[in-house]
Amino acid sequence: PLASASPTGGAGCPYTYIVEPDDTGLFRIAIDLGYDPEFWIKIAEANNLTEPWLVYPGDELTIPCP
């Protein structure tokens, strides 16, 4: 999954992450990217997502700075 991440500013964050076909939700994306499991909340907030389990391949997510 890290291959789909591309820095968009400063010290590598925030950056854009493209959802992969095997991604099952923000919780799993946070873990796969090496963040604390609770980091999914910050990802949801950064993307104004109210249903964080509904992500689809090809979606672009902003991954905020931890």
N, C-alpha and C positions, 0 to 999 in steps of 0.2 A: 503493500500500500504506500510506502514512503515514496515510491517512484512517481506517484500521482500528486505529490505535494510540490508546490512551487512557491518560493518566497515572493512576496509582493512589497516588502518594505523593510527598512531598517536592519535590525539584527536578526533577520530571518523570520520575523513575525510582525504582524499577522501574515498569514499566507493562505493561498487557495488550495483546497484539496478537492480532487474529483472523486466522487463516490464510485467505488469498484463494484462489479457484479456480486462479489461475495460479502460485501459489507451489509450487516444486518441492522444497524442502528448506530446512533451517536455513542452509546456506551461502548460498543465494540470498537468503533473507530478511535475513540479516545485511548483505549487500551492498546490497540494495534500501533498507534502513533507514539506510544511510550509514555503517555500521560497517566496521571492518577485516574481511576475509573470515574470519579465524581467530576472530572473535567468536562464530561458530556454536557453538563449544565451550562458552562461558559460557551461551549460551541453552539448550543441551542439559542442562548441569548444573543450571541454575535450574529446569528442568522435569522432571528425573529421566528424561530420554530416553536410551535405549540404542541406538535406531535412528533417528538424526536425519534420515534421508531419508524417513521415514514420517510425514508430516504431512498432514492432510486439511482441506479447506475447512470452516471453522467451528470448528476447534480453537482453543482459547484458550491462548496462550503467554505466560509471564511473560518480559519483556525486562528483564534486570538492568541495573544501572548499569555502565558500562564500567570 
